[in-house]
Amino acid sequence: MSIRVVVADDQALVRRGFAMILRVHHDIEVVAEAGTGVEAIEAVRRHRPDVILMDIRMPEMDGLEATSRILQEADWDTRVLILTTFDPDEYVYEALRSGASAFVLKDIPPEQLATAVRTVAEGGTLLAPSITRRFIDRFTQRRVNTVAAARLERLTGREGEIMTAVARGASNAEIAEQLSIGGATVKSHVSSILTKLGLRDRIQIVIFAYESGLVEAGDHDVGH
């Protein structure tokens, strides 16, 4: 089955350009375009896409608010891929906190856009650990979120170890090696963490780990 996509951007030329690039791929179907956050929400409700390409700065309602509302309302598995003109900034960080799965710069090479959509549709993320840490170092408030900290009690000791390793940028393979456990076991623990804390993906694990005080901004990578 094809991946159903909604493209939301207030610049018609940019929006139509992205749609045109995606439409040449037989496994991707652009079901709607939107020029504002409000239009994006309406298009998503109508077409129930798998992936939404969402610009941040749009009239009526920006992409941050639209992302938050869409993901709170959706009763199916839909993913948001943020479009931005800038290198990672506070807006992107806030979008990820709202549940977005990835971001791409608008100058992404055309051949990489379809790959990004497929990755997100399959449940993957497009945010390197090093970039995630830049978000945390720059934008996470130093004050610990006590509500988030209390939720850490839901985790076992091993899950806490794995969450810390994920937050510091370790891959599943690296975590397995560091803790001397199997890769499948690490994957199972990560899934359990997501379920217990009500998180969507690895990016939200990282953000939650810092906001809860489990890991402090500026911590070095595991194993480095």
PASEZA-452977 format. One record per residue (C-alpha): residue number from 1; residue in one letter; z, x, y. Coordinates in nm, 3 decimals. Each point is the difference from the previous one (the first is absolute). Example, Ala and Ser with C-alpha at 12.3 -4.5 7.8 and 13.67 -1.06 7.14 Angstrom:
2
   sedo   fipa         w         u         v
      1      a     0.780     1.230    -0.450
      2      s    -0.066     0.137     0.344
END
This chain:
224
   sedo   fipa         w         u         v
      1      m     0.000     0.000     0.000
      2      s    -0.070     0.116     0.354
      3      i     0.270     0.102     0.247
      4      r     0.026    -0.265     0.271
      5      v     0.048     0.149     0.347
      6      v     0.076    -0.132     0.350
      7      v    -0.082     0.236     0.289
      8      a     0.208    -0.048     0.318
      9      d    -0.084     0.193     0.317
     10      d    -0.042    -0.119     0.358
     11      q    -0.304     0.224     0.059
     12      a    -0.298    -0.186    -0.142
     13      l    -0.209     0.313    -0.049
     14      v     0.277     0.176    -0.194
     15      r     0.081    -0.311    -0.205
     16      r    -0.360    -0.066    -0.094
     17      g    -0.056     0.367    -0.074
     18      f     0.286     0.007    -0.251
     19      a    -0.122    -0.325    -0.155
     20      m    -0.354     0.134    -0.031
     21      i     0.122     0.322    -0.165
     22      l     0.203    -0.195    -0.255
     23      r    -0.266    -0.259    -0.077
     24      v    -0.234     0.257    -0.154
     25      h     0.245     0.043    -0.289
     26      h    -0.049    -0.248    -0.283
     27      d     0.371    -0.010    -0.084
     28      i     0.115    -0.089     0.354
     29      e    -0.050    -0.334     0.173
     30      v     0.075    -0.040     0.371
     31      v     0.106    -0.363     0.013
     32      a     0.086    -0.022     0.371
     33      e     0.031     0.185     0.329
     34      a     0.264    -0.055     0.269
     35      g     0.031     0.114     0.362
     36      t     0.369    -0.073     0.060
     37      g     0.323    -0.003    -0.195
     38      v     0.003    -0.379     0.005
     39      e    -0.355    -0.014    -0.137
     40      a     0.099     0.251    -0.268
     41      i     0.285    -0.222    -0.120
     42      e    -0.229    -0.304    -0.008
     43      a    -0.269     0.193    -0.190
     44      v     0.253     0.125    -0.254
     45      r     0.137    -0.349    -0.057
     46      r    -0.350    -0.135    -0.052
     47      h    -0.147     0.273    -0.219
     48      r     0.305     0.156    -0.176
     49      p    -0.145     0.354     0.000
     50      d     0.113     0.293    -0.211
     51      v    -0.008     0.243     0.292
     52      i     0.020    -0.041     0.378
     53      l    -0.133     0.273     0.230
     54      m     0.227    -0.049     0.302
     55      d    -0.035     0.150     0.346
     56      i     0.327     0.051     0.186
     57      r    -0.087    -0.081     0.360
     58      m    -0.153    -0.345     0.027
     59      p     0.035    -0.291     0.246
     60      e     0.207    -0.316    -0.058
     61      m     0.198     0.169    -0.277
     62      d    -0.006     0.368    -0.094
     63      g    -0.057     0.132    -0.350
     64      l     0.367     0.080    -0.052
     65      e     0.113    -0.359     0.043
     66      a    -0.299    -0.130    -0.194
     67      t     0.075     0.237    -0.289
     68      s     0.363    -0.107    -0.014
     69      r    -0.086    -0.371     0.005
     70      i    -0.276     0.030    -0.258
     71      l     0.212     0.192    -0.250
     72      q     0.299    -0.230     0.044
     73      e    -0.215    -0.307    -0.057
     74      a    -0.237     0.117    -0.273
     75      d     0.075    -0.136    -0.347
     76      w    -0.263     0.224    -0.160
     77      d    -0.040     0.377    -0.020
     78      t    -0.169     0.105     0.323
     79      r     0.006     0.343     0.164
     80      v    -0.037     0.111     0.361
     81      l    -0.188     0.315     0.093
     82      i     0.068     0.092     0.362
     83      l    -0.285     0.122     0.223
     84      t     0.098     0.229     0.285
     85      t    -0.174     0.214     0.259
     86      f     0.290     0.241     0.012
     87      d     0.164     0.247    -0.231
     88      p     0.323    -0.141    -0.150
     89      d     0.211    -0.152     0.276
     90      e     0.281    -0.245     0.048
     91      y    -0.229    -0.299    -0.040
     92      v    -0.109     0.111    -0.344
     93      y     0.361     0.067    -0.098
     94      e     0.096    -0.353     0.102
     95      a    -0.295    -0.140    -0.193
     96      l     0.115     0.181    -0.313
     97      r     0.349    -0.137     0.049
     98      s    -0.158    -0.344     0.016
     99      g    -0.153     0.052    -0.342
    100      a    -0.341     0.154     0.061
    101      s    -0.115     0.216    -0.291
    102      a    -0.211     0.259     0.181
    103      f    -0.171     0.109     0.314
    104      v    -0.334     0.159     0.081
    105      l    -0.131     0.142     0.324
    106      k    -0.298    -0.185     0.141
    107      d    -0.210     0.314    -0.020
    108      i     0.032     0.003    -0.379
    109      p    -0.329     0.110    -0.164
    110      p    -0.188    -0.313    -0.115
    111      e    -0.005     0.112    -0.363
    112      q     0.381     0.019    -0.002
    113      l     0.062    -0.352     0.131
    114      a    -0.095    -0.177    -0.322
    115      t     0.215     0.247    -0.196
    116      a     0.294    -0.081     0.227
    117      v    -0.048    -0.373    -0.056
    118      r    -0.017     0.046    -0.377
    119      t     0.312     0.218    -0.002
    120      v     0.202    -0.257     0.193
    121      a    -0.133    -0.289    -0.209
    122      e     0.119     0.177    -0.313
    123      g     0.352     0.026     0.140
    124      g    -0.027     0.355     0.126
    125      t     0.096     0.139     0.339
    126      l    -0.186     0.220     0.244
    127      l     0.268     0.199     0.174
    128      a     0.075     0.357    -0.093
    129      p     0.370     0.083    -0.044
    130      s    -0.026     0.258     0.280
    131      i    -0.121    -0.269     0.240
    132      t     0.271    -0.238    -0.116
    133      r     0.261     0.262     0.082
    134      r    -0.150     0.042     0.347
    135      f     0.052    -0.372     0.059
    136      i     0.359     0.022    -0.114
    137      d     0.083     0.313     0.197
    138      r    -0.140    -0.144     0.320
    139      f     0.077    -0.370    -0.010
    140      t     0.291    -0.082    -0.228
    141      q     0.313    -0.064     0.200
    142      r     0.277     0.243    -0.077
    143      r     0.245    -0.286    -0.046
    144      v     0.020    -0.108    -0.364
    145      n    -0.091    -0.360    -0.077
    146      t     0.322    -0.120    -0.163
    147      v    -0.165    -0.301    -0.164
    148      a    -0.256     0.227    -0.165
    149      a     0.274     0.245    -0.098
    150      a     0.193    -0.278    -0.175
    151      r    -0.308    -0.094    -0.201
    152      l    -0.003     0.349    -0.152
    153      e     0.289    -0.112    -0.218
    154      r    -0.253    -0.196    -0.206
    155      l    -0.145     0.326    -0.130
    156      t     0.119     0.211    -0.291
    157      g     0.078     0.366     0.057
    158      r    -0.330     0.104    -0.155
    159      e    -0.193    -0.245     0.217
    160      g     0.172     0.146     0.305
    161      e    -0.111     0.348    -0.104
    162      i    -0.357    -0.115    -0.046
    163      m    -0.003    -0.190     0.329
    164      t     0.119     0.315     0.178
    165      a    -0.275     0.204    -0.163
    166      v    -0.266    -0.257     0.096
    167      a     0.125     0.000     0.359
    168      r    -0.030     0.377     0.015
    169      g    -0.363    -0.015    -0.106
    170      a     0.012     0.072    -0.372
    171      s    -0.261    -0.153    -0.229
    172      n     0.095    -0.166    -0.329
    173      a    -0.111     0.312    -0.188
    174      e     0.214     0.222     0.220
    175      i     0.301    -0.230    -0.040
    176      a    -0.043     0.000    -0.377
    177      e     0.001     0.379    -0.003
    178      q     0.297     0.029     0.236
    179      l     0.212    -0.246    -0.197
    180      s    -0.130     0.096    -0.345
    181      i    -0.108    -0.353    -0.086
    182      g    -0.332    -0.158    -0.096
    183      g    -0.257    -0.117     0.250
    184      a     0.012    -0.352    -0.144
    185      t     0.377    -0.004     0.053
    186      v    -0.043     0.097     0.365
    187      k    -0.258    -0.275     0.047
    188      s     0.238    -0.252    -0.158
    189      h     0.283     0.106     0.231
    190      v    -0.227    -0.027     0.306
    191      s    -0.097    -0.354    -0.103
    192      s     0.368    -0.086    -0.042
    193      i     0.079     0.135     0.347
    194      l    -0.277    -0.213     0.152
    195      t     0.130    -0.311    -0.176
    196      k     0.369     0.051     0.077
    197      l    -0.057     0.073     0.369
    198      g    -0.282    -0.251     0.054
    199      l    -0.247     0.268     0.110
    200      r    -0.379    -0.009    -0.033
    201      d    -0.098     0.359    -0.065
    202      r     0.084     0.369     0.019
    203      i    -0.033     0.014     0.377
    204      q     0.270    -0.260     0.040
    205      i     0.221     0.196    -0.240
    206      v    -0.031     0.301     0.229
    207      i     0.080    -0.197     0.315
    208      f     0.292    -0.180    -0.166
    209      a     0.146     0.329    -0.125
    210      y     0.015     0.136     0.353
    211      e     0.115    -0.318     0.171
    212      s     0.281    -0.046    -0.253
    213      g     0.123     0.356     0.050
    214      l    -0.076     0.103    -0.358
    215      v    -0.220     0.275     0.142
    216      e     0.025     0.146     0.349
    217      a    -0.294     0.061     0.232
    218      g    -0.098     0.363    -0.003
    219      d     0.096     0.058    -0.362
    220      h    -0.219     0.255    -0.176
    221      d    -0.232    -0.089    -0.283
    222      v     0.144     0.002    -0.348
    223      g    -0.077     0.328    -0.171
    224      h    -0.097     0.178     0.326
END
